[in-house]
Amino acid sequence: MRIGPLADLAPAPGRVIVLRPTAECQAAADAAPVSPGAPSFLQADHLNAYRAKVAAGGVHRAWTGTAGEFSGAFSADAYAEALTSFVGRHEGLRTWFDLSGSVPVRHLVPAEALAFEAVEVEEPADWSGGWQELLVGLWDEQCRPDSWAPFLLGAIVREDGFTYFWGCDHAFTDGASQLMVPAELGAAYAAALGAETEPLPEADSFVAYAAAEQQLAATCDAETPAVREWADIVSRHGGRLPRFPVPLGLDPGETAPVRVRRWTALEGEAVDALESLCRSAGGRFTSGVFALLAHAEQRLTGSSDYLGITVLGTRTQQTAMSHGWFCNFAPVSMQLGPTVEETVFAETVLAAEKAFGTARDLARTPVHVPLGAMVAGGVLAPTELASPQMVSYLDVRKFPGAGTEPFDTGLHFTGEGRTANASLWVNRFADRFEVATQSPDTEQGGRAVVTYVEALRDVLADLGLPVCPVDADQIIGTGHAGHDR
């Protein structure tokens, strides 16, 4: 599985087929009963952003997806049966929201009403320049939270196999959910073709998860220990949330089209060598990641006080295979040596290990509770909530489906809308360690990312690791299709 821009897919030409709800299924979905209760906090944020985008006449491109390869002849009937099975397992994918009033109203499509049919789509006249525009257009039209279905599965069919492509509105999925699509879709398709497959574990309800989240939030206030810890951390950092440590060239409130920029930092045995360094210091690879980020930021800003906001999964054993937004945000805060020369990597790994443990504890409380309390208490200005920098770390090797064709040939991507920041996606793959950003598609934005990864490179080189070179021209790049301008 790769993680990058949709442009990396580069599928071979073929017939383009999409799966749409049958007329009967669509009628049942439109009339789906109300599912009581509020959306999750992150869903509510997404729905508010969608309303604002639509009201401003913008293009809603907050969808995300995966694509990859299947060998063998394509069966439209089996593909439709696989999608029916896949969607039937997940309440989140059978959900849409009525946004006509002031409060979102959730509707839940009954699993027994699901039925899909294959529809062939006209191919682009120029495949090399048109396939991406075609897919982006299909997802722009389909992937929205206020109608059903908020997802679209399709295939680019050739004689020897097909490329699957799946996109889903972000209101109903997170990154981990997307990385599980190849395993679930592959198993469902194999079963539909008559192959013997291992049954997938049950997927617990995202609707129940959202209700439990709301109930927990109702028990919290400004004196809740997790809220006080958040406030203490933010206060120590001047009442500010993290920003990308290199200026991106945007004015306050300004956004620019997104460009996904990536740098492979380590390859092969060098990745294992970094893990060995982390374990020798008494930490894990995860704490080593944040130690690296903290050291790079100190080199760029001179600060000995690191603060990052990380994305943490909130899945339990029962929701391990569920689809929805099963994640939360939490602070990773640690002290480094007073200067770059006095900062020791092994010591920072230990500090990061402790900080990450604190973050895991804080992630049990929905982030909207401490953020709201800090704004109400004057600890945090409302403007700080606009676009803080986030850090996500994934060990892609651990996802179900790793080692199968749909997963190993797969690409995970997001819709390329607009951004005011350069959040980080740090990923460990079977053969490499990679850092990616969704950063402004401007020359200064690109040069800022180059400056940042060069600092990371220097940290790794000082650890004696065979670090990969930084190709500045490749990272900066040029504008490309798929933007929301």
C-alpha positions in Angstrom: 0.0 0.0 0.0 1.2 3.4 -0.9 0.0 6.7 0.6 0.1 9.7 -1.8 -1.7 11.8 -4.4 -4.2 10.2 -6.7 -1.9 11.1 -9.6 0.4 8.2 -8.5 -2.3 5.6 -9.5 -1.6 5.9 -13.2 -3.9 3.0 -14.2 -3.7 1.2 -17.5 -6.7 2.0 -19.9 -9.8 0.0 -19.8 -13.6 0.1 -19.6 -14.8 2.2 -16.7 -17.6 0.7 -14.7 -19.2 2.2 -11.5 -21.6 0.6 -9.1 -24.8 2.6 -8.4 -27.7 1.8 -6.1 -30.6 0.2 -8.0 -33.7 2.3 -8.3 -35.4 0.4 -5.5 -32.4 0.7 -3.2 -32.1 4.4 -3.9 -35.8 4.9 -3.1 -35.4 3.0 0.2 -32.3 5.1 1.0 -34.1 8.4 0.3 -36.9 7.3 2.6 -34.5 5.7 5.2 -35.7 6.1 8.8 -34.2 8.6 11.2 -31.5 7.2 13.4 -31.7 9.2 16.7 -28.7 10.9 18.3 -26.1 13.4 17.4 -23.2 12.8 14.9 -19.8 12.2 16.4 -17.8 15.4 17.2 -15.6 15.0 14.2 -18.6 14.2 12.0 -20.2 17.4 13.2 -17.1 19.4 12.3 -17.1 17.9 8.8 -20.8 18.6 8.3 -20.3 22.3 9.4 -17.4 22.6 6.9 -19.5 21.1 4.2 -22.3 23.6 4.8 -19.9 26.5 4.7 -18.3 25.2 1.5 -21.6 24.8 -0.2 -22.9 28.2 1.0 -19.7 29.8 -0.4 -20.2 28.1 -3.8 -17.0 26.1 -3.4 -16.2 22.5 -4.5 -16.6 19.9 -1.7 -13.5 17.7 -2.0 -13.4 16.2 1.5 -13.4 12.7 0.3 -10.8 10.0 0.6 -10.2 6.6 -1.0 -8.1 3.7 -2.1 -7.4 2.0 -5.4 -5.4 -1.0 -6.5 -5.3 -4.1 -8.7 -7.2 -7.4 -9.0 -6.1 -10.2 -11.3 -8.5 -12.4 -13.2 -11.6 -11.8 -15.2 -14.0 -9.1 -14.0 -17.5 -10.1 -12.9 -19.9 -7.2 -12.6 -22.4 -9.4 -10.7 -19.8 -10.5 -8.1 -18.5 -7.0 -7.8 -22.0 -5.7 -7.0 -22.6 -8.6 -4.5 -19.3 -7.8 -2.9 -20.2 -4.1 -2.4 -23.6 -5.1 -1.0 -21.9 -7.4 1.6 -19.2 -4.8 2.4 -21.6 -1.9 3.0 -24.1 -4.1 4.8 -21.5 -4.7 7.5 -21.1 -1.0 8.4 -23.8 1.4 9.7 -21.5 4.3 9.0 -21.6 3.5 5.2 -25.4 3.2 5.3 -25.7 6.7 6.8 -26.6 10.1 5.3 -27.5 13.4 7.0 -30.4 15.7 6.4 -28.8 19.1 6.7 -31.9 21.2 5.8 -32.4 22.3 9.4 -30.1 23.8 12.0 -29.3 20.3 13.5 -28.1 17.4 11.4 -30.5 14.5 11.3 -29.0 11.1 10.6 -30.8 8.6 8.4 -29.8 4.9 8.4 -30.4 2.7 5.3 -31.6 -0.8 6.2 -29.1 -3.4 5.3 -31.8 -5.5 3.6 -32.5 -2.7 1.2 -29.0 -2.7 -0.3 -28.6 -3.5 -4.0 -26.2 -2.2 -6.6 -25.9 -2.4 -10.3 -23.0 -1.9 -12.7 -23.1 1.1 -15.0 -20.5 1.7 -17.7 -19.1 5.2 -17.9 -17.7 6.9 -21.1 -13.9 6.7 -21.1 -11.9 9.9 -21.5 -10.8 10.7 -25.1 -7.2 11.1 -23.8 -6.6 8.4 -21.2 -3.2 9.7 -20.1 -4.6 13.1 -19.3 -8.2 12.3 -18.6 -8.5 9.3 -16.2 -7.8 11.5 -13.1 -10.2 14.2 -14.1 -12.8 11.5 -14.7 -12.4 9.8 -11.3 -12.3 13.2 -9.5 -15.5 14.2 -11.2 -17.2 11.0 -10.2 -16.3 11.4 -6.6 -17.0 15.1 -6.5 -20.5 14.3 -7.6 -21.2 11.3 -5.4 -19.2 11.7 -2.2 -21.2 14.1 -0.1 -22.7 13.7 3.4 -26.3 14.9 2.7 -27.4 12.2 0.3 -26.9 8.5 -0.2 -24.7 6.8 -1.3 -21.8 9.0 0.0 -19.3 6.6 -1.6 -18.5 5.3 -5.1 -16.9 2.0 -6.1 -15.8 1.5 -9.6 -13.5 -0.6 -11.8 -11.2 0.0 -14.8 -11.7 -3.3 -16.6 -9.1 -5.0 -18.8 -8.9 -8.6 -20.2 -6.3 -9.7 -17.6 -7.8 -8.0 -14.5 -9.1 -4.6 -13.2 -8.2 -1.6 -11.1 -10.7 -1.0 -8.3 -11.2 2.6 -7.2 -13.2 3.5 -4.1 -13.9 7.0 -2.7 -16.0 7.9 0.3 -17.0 11.2 1.9 -14.8 11.8 5.0 -17.9 12.1 7.2 -18.1 8.4 7.2 -14.5 7.2 7.2 -11.1 7.7 8.6 -7.7 6.8 7.3 -7.6 3.4 9.1 -11.0 2.5 7.6 -9.7 3.3 4.1 -6.7 1.1 4.6 -9.0 -1.8 5.5 -11.0 -1.5 2.3 -8.7 -3.7 0.2 -9.0 -6.6 2.7 -12.8 -6.3 3.1 -13.5 -5.8 -0.6 -11.1 -8.5 -1.6 -12.6 -11.0 0.7 -16.2 -10.1 -0.3 -15.4 -10.3 -4.0 -13.6 -13.7 -3.6 -16.7 -15.0 -1.7 -19.0 -13.7 -4.4 -17.0 -15.6 -7.0 -17.5 -18.8 -4.9 -14.1 -19.0 -3.2 -13.8 -20.2 0.4 -12.9 -17.3 2.6 -12.3 -16.8 6.3 -15.3 -14.9 7.9 -14.4 -11.4 8.8 -14.9 -10.4 12.5 -18.1 -8.5 13.4 -17.9 -4.7 13.0 -19.5 -2.9 15.9 -21.8 0.2 15.4 -20.3 3.6 14.7 -23.7 5.0 15.7 -23.3 3.5 19.1 -19.7 4.9 19.2 -21.0 8.4 18.5 -23.6 8.1 21.3 -21.0 6.9 23.8 -18.7 9.8 22.8 -21.5 12.3 23.5 -22.3 10.6 26.8 -18.7 10.8 27.9 -18.4 14.4 26.9 -21.5 15.3 29.0 -19.7 14.1 32.1 -16.7 16.4 31.6 -16.0 20.0 32.5 -13.1 22.4 33.0 -12.1 20.5 36.2 -11.9 17.1 34.5 -8.3 15.9 34.8 -7.9 15.4 31.1 -9.2 18.9 30.4 -6.8 20.4 33.0 -3.9 18.5 31.5 -4.7 19.9 28.1 -5.0 23.4 29.4 -1.6 23.1 31.3 0.1 21.9 28.2 -1.3 24.6 26.0 -0.6 27.3 28.6 3.0 26.3 28.7 3.2 26.9 25.0 1.9 30.4 25.1 -1.8 29.5 24.5 -1.0 28.4 21.0 -1.5 25.2 19.0 1.3 23.8 16.7 2.1 25.3 13.4 4.4 24.1 10.7 7.8 25.3 11.8 8.8 26.9 8.5 6.7 29.8 7.0 4.5 28.7 4.2 4.0 32.1 2.7 0.3 32.4 3.4 -1.4 35.3 5.2 -3.6 34.6 8.2 -6.8 33.0 7.1 -5.5 32.4 3.5 -5.6 29.0 1.9 -4.1 27.5 -1.2 -4.7 24.4 -3.3 -3.2 21.2 -1.8 -0.2 19.4 -3.0 0.9 16.1 -1.5 4.6 16.1 -1.1 6.6 13.1 0.1 10.1 12.2 1.1 11.4 8.6 1.6 13.7 9.1 4.6 15.0 5.5 5.1 14.9 2.3 3.1 15.4 -1.4 3.9 17.6 -2.3 6.9 18.0 1.4 7.8 14.4 1.4 9.0 15.2 -1.5 11.3 18.3 0.3 12.5 16.3 3.3 13.6 14.0 1.0 15.5 17.0 -0.6 17.2 18.2 2.8 18.3 14.8 3.6 19.7 14.6 0.3 21.6 18.1 0.7 22.9 17.0 4.1 24.3 14.1 2.5 26.1 11.4 3.5 23.7 9.6 2.3 20.6 9.5 3.3 16.9 6.6 5.6 17.6 8.5 7.6 20.3 11.4 7.7 17.9 9.2 9.3 15.3 8.3 12.2 17.6 11.9 12.5 18.8 12.9 13.0 15.2 10.2 15.6 14.7 11.2 17.4 17.9 14.9 17.5 17.0 14.1 18.8 13.4 11.9 21.5 14.8 14.6 22.6 17.3 17.1 22.9 14.5 14.7 25.1 12.6 13.3 27.3 15.4 15.8 27.0 18.3 12.9 26.0 20.6 13.7 23.4 23.3 10.0 22.9 24.1 8.2 20.7 21.6 4.4 20.5 21.1 2.7 18.3 18.5 -0.9 17.3 18.0 -1.2 13.7 17.0 -4.0 11.6 15.6 -4.7 8.5 17.7 -7.0 5.6 16.9 -9.8 5.0 19.4 -10.8 1.5 18.2 -11.4 -1.3 20.5 -11.3 -5.1 19.8 -15.0 -4.8 18.9 -14.5 -1.9 16.5 -11.2 -3.0 15.0 -12.8 -3.6 11.6 -15.6 -1.0 11.8 -15.8 1.9 9.4 -16.2 5.4 10.7 -14.2 8.2 12.3 -12.6 6.1 15.1 -9.9 8.6 16.1 -9.1 11.5 18.3 -6.5 14.2 18.7 -4.1 14.6 21.6 -1.0 16.7 22.5 2.6 15.3 22.5 4.6 17.7 24.6 8.2 17.3 25.8 11.3 19.2 26.8 14.6 18.9 24.8 18.1 20.1 25.7 18.5 23.9 25.8 20.4 23.8 22.5 20.8 21.5 19.5 24.3 20.6 20.7 23.0 19.7 24.2 20.0 17.6 22.9 20.6 13.9 23.0 18.4 11.7 20.8 18.2 8.8 23.3 17.0 11.2 26.0 14.4 12.6 23.7 13.1 9.1 22.8 12.5 8.5 26.5 10.8 11.9 26.9 8.7 11.1 23.8 7.7 7.7 25.2 6.3 9.4 28.3 4.7 12.2 26.3 3.0 9.7 23.9 1.7 7.7 26.9 0.1 10.9 28.2 -1.4 11.6 24.8 -3.0 8.1 24.8 -4.6 8.8 28.1 -5.8 12.2 26.9 -7.2 10.7 23.7 -9.9 8.9 25.8 -11.6 12.3 26.2 -13.1 13.8 23.0 -10.8 16.7 22.0 -13.7 19.0 21.5 -14.3 19.1 25.3 -10.8 20.5 26.3 -10.7 22.8 23.2 -14.1 24.2 24.1 -13.1 24.6 27.8 -9.8 26.3 26.9 -11.6 28.8 24.6 -14.2 29.5 27.2 -11.6 29.9 29.9 -9.4 32.3 27.8 -6.5 29.8 27.6 -6.9 29.5 23.8 -8.0 32.0 21.3 -10.8 30.8 18.9 -8.5 31.6 15.9 -6.1 28.9 17.1 -8.7 26.3 16.1 -8.7 27.3 12.4 -5.8 25.1 11.1 -3.4 23.6 13.7 -0.7 21.3 12.4 -1.5 17.6 12.9 0.9 14.6 12.9 -0.4 11.2 12.0 1.9 8.1 12.3 0.8 4.8 10.7 2.6 1.4 10.6 1.0 0.3 7.3 2.5 -3.2 7.7 0.0 -4.0 10.5 -3.2 -3.5 8.5 -5.4 -6.5 7.5 -4.8 -7.5 3.9 -1.1 -6.8 3.9 0.4 -9.3 1.5 -2.6 -9.6 -0.8 -2.7 -8.1 -4.3 -5.4 -5.4 -3.7 -3.5 -4.1 -0.7 0.1 -4.4 -1.9 -0.7 -2.7 -5.2 -3.0 -0.2 -3.4 -2.8 3.6 -3.2 -4.5 5.5 -0.4 -5.3 9.1 -1.3 -7.4 12.1 -0.4 -9.3 14.7 -2.4 -7.1 17.7 -3.0 -9.0 20.7 -1.8 -7.4 23.7 0.0 -5.1 24.1 3.0 -3.6 26.7 5.3 -1.1 24.3 6.8 1.3 21.4 6.2 0.2 18.6 8.5 2.4 15.5 8.5 1.6 11.9 7.6 4.6 9.8 8.8 4.3 6.2 7.6 6.3 3.0 8.0 6.0 0.5 5.2 7.5 -2.9 4.7 10.5 -1.5 2.8 10.7 2.2 3.8 10.0 5.0 6.2 8.3 8.0 4.7 7.2 11.6 5.5 4.4 13.2 3.6 2.5 16.5 3.8 -0.6 18.0 2.4 0.9 21.4 1.9 0.1 24.6 -0.1 0.8 24.0 -3.9 2.9 27.1 -4.1 6.7 27.5 -4.7 7.2 28.9 -1.2 5.1 26.1 0.3 7.2 23.6 -1.5 10.5 25.2 -0.4 9.2 25.2 3.2 8.7 21.5 3.0 12.1 21.0 1.5 13.7 23.0 4.4 11.8 20.8 6.9 12.7 17.5 5.4 16.3 18.6 5.1 16.3 19.2 8.8 14.9 15.7 9.3 17.6 14.3 7.0 20.3 16.0 9.1 19.0 14.5 12.3 19.0 11.0 10.8 22.4 11.5 9.4 23.8 12.6 12.7 22.5 9.3 14.1 24.7 7.5 11.7 21.9 6.1 9.5 22.1 5.8 5.7 19.5 8.5 5.0 18.0 9.0 1.5 18.8 12.2 -0.4 16.3 15.1 -0.6 15.2 15.9 -4.2 14.1 19.5 -3.9 12.8 19.9 -7.4 10.7 16.7 -7.1 9.3 17.8 -3.7 8.4 21.3 -4.9 6.9 20.1 -8.1 4.3 21.9 -10.2 0.5 22.2 -10.0 -1.6 19.3 -11.3 -5.1 18.1 -11.9 -7.5 17.5 -9.1 -7.3 20.8 -7.3 -10.1 22.8 -5.8 -9.2 26.3 -6.9 
